[in-house]
Protein backbone atom coordinates (compact mmCIF):
# COMPACT_ATOMS: atom_id res chain seq x y z
CA UNK A 1 0.00 0.00 0.00
CA UNK A 2 1.53 3.30 -1.00
CA UNK A 3 1.11 6.66 0.73
CA UNK A 4 -1.68 7.73 -1.64
CA UNK A 5 -3.64 4.55 -0.89
CA UNK A 6 -3.36 5.16 2.84
CA UNK A 7 -4.95 8.59 2.37
CA UNK A 8 -7.97 7.08 0.56
CA UNK A 9 -9.49 5.77 3.77
CA UNK A 10 -10.80 9.01 5.20
CA UNK A 11 -10.04 12.55 6.19
CA UNK A 12 -6.50 12.93 7.56
CA UNK A 13 -7.70 13.74 11.07
CA UNK A 14 -9.50 10.41 11.21
CA UNK A 15 -7.02 8.02 9.56
CA UNK A 16 -7.13 4.33 10.47
CA UNK A 17 -3.87 2.42 10.99
CA UNK A 18 -1.97 2.18 7.70
CA UNK A 19 -2.62 -1.56 7.42
CA UNK A 20 -6.39 -1.20 7.88
CA UNK A 21 -8.71 -1.07 4.90
CA UNK A 22 -11.73 1.03 5.76
CA UNK A 23 -15.17 -0.02 4.59
CA UNK A 24 -17.59 2.39 2.96
CA UNK A 25 -19.48 2.57 6.28
CA UNK A 26 -16.29 3.37 8.21
CA UNK A 27 -15.38 6.07 5.73
CA UNK A 28 -18.89 7.53 6.02
CA UNK A 29 -18.51 7.57 9.82
CA UNK A 30 -15.22 9.48 9.51
CA UNK A 31 -16.83 11.97 7.15
CA UNK A 32 -19.81 12.44 9.47
CA UNK A 33 -17.48 13.00 12.45
CA UNK A 34 -15.56 15.58 10.44
CA UNK A 35 -18.76 17.37 9.40
CA UNK A 36 -20.11 17.34 12.96
CA UNK A 37 -17.02 19.25 14.10
CA UNK A 38 -17.70 22.20 11.76
CA UNK A 39 -19.65 25.41 12.42
CA UNK A 40 -21.96 24.63 9.46
CA UNK A 41 -23.25 21.55 11.24
CA UNK A 42 -25.22 23.57 13.81
CA UNK A 43 -27.47 25.05 11.13
CA UNK A 44 -27.40 22.32 8.47
CA UNK A 45 -27.08 19.06 10.42
CA UNK A 46 -29.79 17.09 8.62
CA UNK A 47 -28.59 18.19 5.18
CA UNK A 48 -24.94 17.43 5.97
CA UNK A 49 -25.90 13.99 7.29
CA UNK A 50 -27.83 13.30 4.07
CA UNK A 51 -24.91 14.53 1.97
CA UNK A 52 -22.51 12.31 3.93
CA UNK A 53 -24.68 9.37 2.87
CA UNK A 54 -24.54 10.55 -0.73
CA UNK A 55 -20.74 10.86 -0.56
CA UNK A 56 -20.54 7.36 0.93
CA UNK A 57 -22.50 6.14 -2.08
CA UNK A 58 -19.98 7.83 -4.36
CA UNK A 59 -17.17 6.06 -2.53
CA UNK A 60 -18.89 2.72 -3.04
CA UNK A 61 -19.56 3.51 -6.70
CA UNK A 62 -16.13 4.92 -7.56
CA UNK A 63 -13.77 3.03 -5.20
CA UNK A 64 -12.61 0.68 -7.95
CA UNK A 65 -11.30 3.68 -9.91
CA UNK A 66 -8.87 4.84 -7.23
CA UNK A 67 -7.62 7.81 -9.26
CA UNK A 68 -11.16 9.11 -9.77
CA UNK A 69 -12.12 8.54 -6.13
CA UNK A 70 -8.95 10.26 -4.93
CA UNK A 71 -9.79 13.25 -7.12
CA UNK A 72 -13.38 13.41 -5.85
CA UNK A 73 -12.56 13.27 -2.15
CA UNK A 74 -9.17 15.02 -2.37
CA UNK A 75 -8.24 14.63 1.29
CA UNK A 76 -10.58 16.76 3.36
CA UNK A 77 -11.60 19.00 0.46
CA UNK A 78 -14.92 17.21 -0.07
CA UNK A 79 -15.93 17.86 3.57
CA UNK A 80 -14.73 21.48 3.43
CA UNK A 81 -16.54 22.20 0.17
CA UNK A 82 -19.68 20.47 1.39
CA UNK A 83 -19.79 22.68 4.48
CA UNK A 84 -19.31 25.77 2.35
CA UNK A 85 -22.04 24.67 -0.07
CA UNK A 86 -24.57 23.70 2.62
CA UNK A 87 -26.39 27.08 2.69
CA UNK A 88 -26.71 27.08 -1.11
CA UNK A 89 -27.82 23.44 -1.20
CA UNK A 90 -30.43 24.18 1.45
CA UNK A 91 -31.75 27.25 -0.35
CA UNK A 92 -31.84 25.53 -3.74
CA UNK A 93 -33.71 22.59 -2.27
CA UNK A 94 -36.26 24.88 -0.59
CA UNK A 95 -36.79 26.89 -3.78
CA UNK A 96 -37.33 23.79 -5.90
CA UNK A 97 -39.71 22.31 -3.32
CA UNK A 98 -41.80 25.51 -3.40
CA UNK A 99 -41.83 25.60 -7.20
CA UNK A 100 -45.08 24.78 -8.98
CA UNK A 101 -44.44 23.64 -12.51
CA UNK A 102 -47.13 23.72 -15.20
CA UNK A 103 -48.82 20.42 -15.99
CA UNK A 104 -46.51 19.92 -18.95
CA UNK A 105 -43.50 17.65 -18.86
CA UNK A 106 -41.09 20.60 -18.64
CA UNK A 107 -38.55 20.61 -15.85
CA UNK A 108 -36.36 23.21 -14.22
CA UNK A 109 -32.77 23.41 -15.49
CA UNK A 110 -30.12 24.35 -12.95
CA UNK A 111 -26.88 25.86 -14.22
CA UNK A 112 -23.89 25.85 -11.90
CA UNK A 113 -21.59 28.54 -13.26
CA UNK A 114 -19.01 28.24 -10.52
CA UNK A 115 -15.44 27.41 -11.45
CA UNK A 116 -14.67 24.74 -8.89
CA UNK A 117 -14.59 20.97 -8.96
CA UNK A 118 -18.37 20.66 -9.24
CA UNK A 119 -19.38 19.53 -5.77
CA UNK A 120 -22.42 21.82 -5.72
CA UNK A 121 -23.80 20.37 -8.95
CA UNK A 122 -22.90 16.83 -7.89
CA UNK A 123 -24.82 17.15 -4.61
CA UNK A 124 -27.74 18.99 -6.23
CA UNK A 125 -28.08 16.21 -8.80
CA UNK A 126 -28.61 13.78 -5.93
CA UNK A 127 -30.71 16.04 -3.66
CA UNK A 128 -33.21 17.66 -6.01
CA UNK A 129 -36.32 15.76 -7.12
CA UNK A 130 -36.04 14.26 -10.60
CA UNK A 131 -39.68 15.06 -11.33
CA UNK A 132 -38.95 18.80 -11.13
CA UNK A 133 -35.33 19.12 -12.22
C-alpha positions as CSV (number, residue, x, y, z in Angstrom):
1,X,0.0,0.0,0.0
2,X,1.5,3.3,-1.0
3,X,1.1,6.7,0.7
4,X,-1.7,7.7,-1.6
5,X,-3.6,4.5,-0.9
6,X,-3.4,5.2,2.8
7,X,-5.0,8.6,2.4
8,X,-8.0,7.1,0.6
9,X,-9.5,5.8,3.8
10,X,-10.8,9.0,5.2
11,X,-10.0,12.5,6.2
12,X,-6.5,12.9,7.6
13,X,-7.7,13.7,11.1
14,X,-9.5,10.4,11.2
15,X,-7.0,8.0,9.6
16,X,-7.1,4.3,10.5
17,X,-3.9,2.4,11.0
18,X,-2.0,2.2,7.7
19,X,-2.6,-1.6,7.4
20,X,-6.4,-1.2,7.9
21,X,-8.7,-1.1,4.9
22,X,-11.7,1.0,5.8
23,X,-15.2,0.0,4.6
24,X,-17.6,2.4,3.0
25,X,-19.5,2.6,6.3
26,X,-16.3,3.4,8.2
27,X,-15.4,6.1,5.7
28,X,-18.9,7.5,6.0
29,X,-18.5,7.6,9.8
30,X,-15.2,9.5,9.5
31,X,-16.8,12.0,7.2
32,X,-19.8,12.4,9.5
33,X,-17.5,13.0,12.4
34,X,-15.6,15.6,10.4
35,X,-18.8,17.4,9.4
36,X,-20.1,17.3,13.0
37,X,-17.0,19.3,14.1
38,X,-17.7,22.2,11.8
39,X,-19.6,25.4,12.4
40,X,-22.0,24.6,9.5
41,X,-23.3,21.6,11.2
42,X,-25.2,23.6,13.8
43,X,-27.5,25.0,11.1
44,X,-27.4,22.3,8.5
45,X,-27.1,19.1,10.4
46,X,-29.8,17.1,8.6
47,X,-28.6,18.2,5.2
48,X,-24.9,17.4,6.0
49,X,-25.9,14.0,7.3
50,X,-27.8,13.3,4.1
51,X,-24.9,14.5,2.0
52,X,-22.5,12.3,3.9
53,X,-24.7,9.4,2.9
54,X,-24.5,10.6,-0.7
55,X,-20.7,10.9,-0.6
56,X,-20.5,7.4,0.9
57,X,-22.5,6.1,-2.1
58,X,-20.0,7.8,-4.4
59,X,-17.2,6.1,-2.5
60,X,-18.9,2.7,-3.0
61,X,-19.6,3.5,-6.7
62,X,-16.1,4.9,-7.6
63,X,-13.8,3.0,-5.2
64,X,-12.6,0.7,-8.0
65,X,-11.3,3.7,-9.9
66,X,-8.9,4.8,-7.2
67,X,-7.6,7.8,-9.3
68,X,-11.2,9.1,-9.8
69,X,-12.1,8.5,-6.1
70,X,-8.9,10.3,-4.9
71,X,-9.8,13.2,-7.1
72,X,-13.4,13.4,-5.8
73,X,-12.6,13.3,-2.1
74,X,-9.2,15.0,-2.4
75,X,-8.2,14.6,1.3
76,X,-10.6,16.8,3.4
77,X,-11.6,19.0,0.5
78,X,-14.9,17.2,-0.1
79,X,-15.9,17.9,3.6
80,X,-14.7,21.5,3.4
81,X,-16.5,22.2,0.2
82,X,-19.7,20.5,1.4
83,X,-19.8,22.7,4.5
84,X,-19.3,25.8,2.3
85,X,-22.0,24.7,-0.1
86,X,-24.6,23.7,2.6
87,X,-26.4,27.1,2.7
88,X,-26.7,27.1,-1.1
89,X,-27.8,23.4,-1.2
90,X,-30.4,24.2,1.4
91,X,-31.8,27.2,-0.3
92,X,-31.8,25.5,-3.7
93,X,-33.7,22.6,-2.3
94,X,-36.3,24.9,-0.6
95,X,-36.8,26.9,-3.8
96,X,-37.3,23.8,-5.9
97,X,-39.7,22.3,-3.3
98,X,-41.8,25.5,-3.4
99,X,-41.8,25.6,-7.2
100,X,-45.1,24.8,-9.0
101,X,-44.4,23.6,-12.5
102,X,-47.1,23.7,-15.2
103,X,-48.8,20.4,-16.0
104,X,-46.5,19.9,-19.0
105,X,-43.5,17.6,-18.9
106,X,-41.1,20.6,-18.6
107,X,-38.6,20.6,-15.8
108,X,-36.4,23.2,-14.2
109,X,-32.8,23.4,-15.5
110,X,-30.1,24.3,-12.9
111,X,-26.9,25.9,-14.2
112,X,-23.9,25.8,-11.9
113,X,-21.6,28.5,-13.3
114,X,-19.0,28.2,-10.5
115,X,-15.4,27.4,-11.4
116,X,-14.7,24.7,-8.9
117,X,-14.6,21.0,-9.0
118,X,-18.4,20.7,-9.2
119,X,-19.4,19.5,-5.8
120,X,-22.4,21.8,-5.7
121,X,-23.8,20.4,-8.9
122,X,-22.9,16.8,-7.9
123,X,-24.8,17.2,-4.6
124,X,-27.7,19.0,-6.2
125,X,-28.1,16.2,-8.8
126,X,-28.6,13.8,-5.9
127,X,-30.7,16.0,-3.7
128,X,-33.2,17.7,-6.0
129,X,-36.3,15.8,-7.1
130,X,-36.0,14.3,-10.6
131,X,-39.7,15.1,-11.3
132,X,-39.0,18.8,-11.1
133,X,-35.3,19.1,-12.2
